[in-house]
Amino acid sequence: MDAVIKRVNEARRQGLKITADMYTYTAGATGLTSTMPPWVLDGGYGALYKRLQDAETRKKIAAEMRAPTNEWENMFLLPGSLDRILLVGFRSEKLKPLTGRTLAEVARMRGTDPTDTVMDLILEDRSRVGTVYFLMSEENIKKQIAQPWVSFGSDAASMAAEGVFLRSSTHPRAYGCFARLLGKYVRDEKVISLAEAVRRLSGLPATNLELDRRGFLKKGYFADMVIFDPNTIADKATFEQPHQYSVGVKHVFVNGAQVLKDGEHTGAKPGRALYGPGKLN
């Protein structure tokens, strides 16, 4: 990480515009399909399922999963242990009881080789299978947060702690990414100042994305505001119990309309799609 930061800072000193976006957790999330070589998805999911039903092709896939390589991002090996691969999203009702278990646990439960376990789960669920991978360290998280060119994003879908959302697990970043920055890394650990955190949650990403009249409290701009208590704001979502709202946010205004009042939704829905300069007419 130090080498990457050094190279980016040098490029910025040379006048190049380089930005980055991150979330505030030591694990990423994508599909279980990322443990397999990219070619298995050539032709789409229909082609993938056919390959996973062919014994000889499965042997080839398994061999590539176990082989260290720089040719693709092998998520079977990168976490360093199968106990660091957490299964969180199944489509099949039959497989949902495996939610929250690690790949190592499921392989032991089934008595199958972990490579076969991966292929079997994807084939049985007819999906990529939502998966969390523990890859990063707290030390590197803090080093990234400290860089003034880094903004923040949850990299997650909009979730609710109710209804159909509770039928699957998810990454806690869907609920706690921004509150975690303001509570853990600003107030508690003082990695950056509160003012700097607000800049990187608002003005910096809006500027990077060239969003029209967003990201700042200025006359003539859209009135988007979040009013929070810096002494109490905190994330509550965990990898074990991710469907938990953060605390400490009092009021939220979107396009000038109040959507959160004293921590409760008002029912207003004034949001609109935002487009950058790359939008096609």
C-alpha positions in Angstrom: 0.0 0.0 0.0 2.8 2.4 0.8 4.3 2.0 -2.6 1.0 2.6 -4.3 0.3 5.8 -2.3 3.9 7.0 -3.1 3.4 6.5 -6.8 0.0 8.2 -6.8 1.3 11.2 -4.9 4.2 11.5 -7.3 1.8 11.5 -10.3 -0.3 14.2 -8.6 2.8 16.4 -8.1 3.4 16.0 -11.9 -0.1 17.5 -12.5 -2.0 14.4 -13.2 -5.5 14.1 -11.8 -5.8 10.9 -9.9 -8.7 10.1 -7.5 -9.8 7.0 -5.7 -12.8 5.8 -3.8 -13.0 3.4 -0.9 -15.2 1.9 1.8 -14.2 1.6 5.4 -14.1 -2.2 5.9 -11.4 -4.9 5.8 -13.5 -7.1 3.5 -14.8 -6.7 0.0 -17.8 -8.4 -1.6 -18.6 -9.9 -5.0 -19.7 -13.3 -6.3 -18.3 -16.7 -5.5 -17.7 -16.9 -9.2 -14.7 -14.7 -8.6 -12.9 -17.8 -7.2 -12.9 -19.3 -10.6 -10.9 -18.3 -13.7 -12.6 -15.6 -15.9 -13.0 -17.8 -18.9 -15.7 -20.0 -17.1 -18.1 -17.1 -17.6 -17.5 -16.7 -21.4 -20.9 -16.8 -23.0 -22.8 -15.9 -19.9 -24.3 -17.9 -17.0 -26.0 -20.5 -19.2 -22.6 -21.5 -20.6 -21.1 -21.4 -17.1 -23.7 -23.9 -15.8 -23.0 -26.3 -18.7 -19.3 -26.2 -18.0 -19.8 -26.9 -14.3 -21.7 -30.1 -15.3 -18.8 -31.4 -17.3 -16.4 -33.6 -15.3 -13.3 -32.8 -17.4 -13.9 -29.1 -17.4 -14.4 -29.1 -13.6 -11.0 -30.7 -13.2 -9.5 -27.9 -15.3 -11.3 -25.2 -13.3 -10.2 -26.7 -10.0 -6.6 -26.9 -11.1 -6.6 -23.2 -12.1 -8.3 -22.2 -8.8 -5.5 -23.8 -6.8 -2.7 -22.4 -9.0 -1.1 -19.0 -7.9 -1.2 -16.6 -10.8 -0.8 -12.9 -11.8 -3.1 -13.4 -14.9 -6.4 -13.0 -13.0 -7.5 -12.0 -9.5 -7.9 -15.4 -7.9 -10.3 -14.9 -5.0 -10.0 -18.5 -4.0 -6.4 -17.9 -2.9 -6.1 -14.1 -2.2 -7.8 -14.2 1.2 -5.2 -16.6 2.4 -7.7 -19.0 4.0 -11.1 -20.5 3.2 -12.2 -19.3 6.6 -11.9 -15.8 5.2 -14.5 -16.4 2.5 -18.0 -15.7 3.8 -21.2 -16.8 1.9 -23.9 -14.2 2.3 -26.3 -14.3 -0.7 -28.2 -17.3 -2.0 -31.2 -17.4 -4.3 -32.3 -20.9 -3.5 -34.5 -21.4 -0.4 -32.7 -24.8 0.1 -29.3 -23.1 0.3 -30.3 -20.1 2.4 -29.5 -21.9 5.7 -25.8 -21.7 4.6 -26.0 -17.9 4.7 -23.3 -16.6 7.1 -21.1 -19.7 6.9 -17.6 -19.7 5.5 -16.5 -21.7 2.5 -14.4 -23.8 4.8 -17.4 -24.7 7.0 -19.6 -25.6 4.1 -16.9 -27.8 2.5 -16.5 -29.6 5.8 -20.3 -30.0 6.2 -20.7 -31.5 2.8 -17.5 -33.5 2.9 -16.4 -32.1 -0.5 -13.2 -30.6 -1.8 -13.5 -26.8 -1.5 -13.2 -26.3 -5.3 -16.1 -28.8 -5.8 -18.0 -27.0 -3.1 -17.7 -23.7 -5.0 -18.8 -25.2 -8.3 -21.7 -27.2 -6.7 -23.0 -24.1 -4.9 -23.0 -22.0 -8.0 -24.7 -24.7 -10.0 -27.3 -25.5 -7.3 -28.2 -21.9 -6.7 -28.1 -20.9 -10.4 -26.5 -17.6 -9.3 -23.0 -16.1 -8.7 -23.7 -16.6 -4.9 -23.0 -13.4 -3.0 -19.7 -13.6 -1.1 -17.6 -11.5 1.3 -13.8 -11.8 1.1 -11.6 -10.7 4.0 -8.6 -9.2 2.2 -7.5 -5.9 3.8 -5.9 -4.8 7.1 -6.9 -2.0 9.4 -3.4 -0.5 9.0 -4.0 -0.1 5.2 -7.5 1.2 5.7 -6.2 4.0 7.8 -3.4 4.8 5.3 -5.9 5.1 2.5 -8.3 7.3 4.6 -5.4 9.7 5.3 -4.9 10.5 1.6 -6.6 13.8 0.6 -7.5 12.5 -2.8 -9.5 9.5 -1.5 -13.3 9.9 -1.4 -15.8 7.3 0.0 -18.5 5.1 -1.4 -20.4 2.1 0.0 -20.2 0.1 -3.2 -23.5 -1.4 -2.1 -27.1 -1.5 -3.1 -29.7 0.4 -1.1 -31.0 -1.9 1.6 -33.7 -1.9 4.3 -33.7 -3.9 7.6 -37.1 -5.3 6.8 -39.1 -7.5 4.4 -37.4 -9.4 1.6 -34.0 -7.9 2.4 -33.8 -10.0 5.6 -34.0 -13.2 3.6 -30.3 -12.8 2.7 -27.3 -11.4 4.4 -25.2 -8.6 2.9 -22.0 -6.6 3.5 -22.3 -4.2 6.5 -21.0 -1.4 4.2 -24.6 -1.2 2.8 -25.7 0.2 6.2 -22.6 1.6 7.9 -19.9 2.9 5.5 -20.3 6.6 6.1 -21.2 6.5 9.7 -18.3 4.3 10.3 -15.9 6.9 8.8 -17.4 9.7 11.0 -17.6 7.7 14.2 -14.7 5.2 14.2 -12.1 6.9 12.1 -12.8 10.6 12.7 -14.2 10.9 16.3 -12.6 7.8 17.9 -9.3 7.3 16.1 -8.8 10.8 14.7 -7.3 9.6 11.4 -8.6 12.7 9.7 -10.6 15.8 10.9 -14.4 16.1 10.8 -14.2 18.9 8.3 -11.9 16.9 6.0 -14.2 13.9 6.2 -17.3 16.0 5.3 -15.3 17.3 2.2 -14.5 13.8 1.1 -18.1 12.7 1.6 -19.6 15.5 -0.4 -17.7 18.1 -2.3 -14.8 15.9 -3.5 -16.9 13.1 -5.1 -19.4 15.6 -6.6 -16.5 17.4 -8.2 -14.8 14.3 -9.4 -18.0 13.1 -11.0 -18.8 16.6 -12.3 -22.3 16.5 -10.8 -24.3 19.7 -11.6 -24.7 21.9 -8.6 -24.2 19.2 -6.0 -21.8 18.5 -3.1 -21.7 22.1 -1.6 -24.0 24.3 0.4 -24.1 27.3 -2.1 -26.7 29.6 -3.4 -28.3 28.2 -6.5 -27.2 24.6 -5.7 -29.6 21.8 -4.9 -30.3 21.7 -1.2 -28.9 18.3 -0.1 -28.1 18.2 3.6 -27.3 15.7 6.3 -27.5 16.9 9.9 -25.8 14.5 12.3 -24.5 14.4 15.9 -20.7 14.0 15.7 -20.7 12.7 19.3 -23.0 9.8 18.7 -22.8 8.9 15.0 -21.8 5.3 14.6 -22.2 2.2 12.5 -24.1 -0.8 14.0 -24.0 -3.2 11.1 -21.6 -6.2 11.5 -20.6 -9.1 9.2 -22.6 -11.4 11.5 -25.6 -9.0 11.8 -25.4 -6.6 8.8 -29.1 -5.5 8.7 -28.7 -2.8 11.3 -29.1 1.0 10.7 -26.4 3.4 11.8 -27.2 5.9 14.6 -26.6 9.6 15.0 -28.2 11.1 11.9 -30.9 13.5 12.9 -32.2 15.1 9.7 -31.8 14.7 6.0 -32.9 17.0 3.2 -32.8 16.0 -0.5 -33.5 18.6 -3.1 -34.7 20.9 -0.4 -37.3 18.4 1.0 -36.9 16.8 4.4 -36.8 13.0 4.1 -35.5 12.3 7.6 -36.8 14.1 10.7 -35.5 13.2 14.1 -34.2 10.0 12.7 -37.5 8.9 11.2 -38.5 8.9 7.5 -41.0 11.5 6.6 -42.4 9.6 3.6 -41.1 12.2 1.1 -39.3 10.9 -2.0 -37.8 14.0 -3.7 -34.8 12.2 -5.1 -33.9 12.1 -8.8 -31.3 10.4 -11.0 -28.0 12.2 -11.2 -25.9 12.1 -14.4 -22.3 13.1 -15.1 -20.8 14.4 -18.3 -20.6 10.9 -19.8 -24.4 10.4 -20.0 -25.5 9.6 -23.5 -28.5 11.6 -24.9 
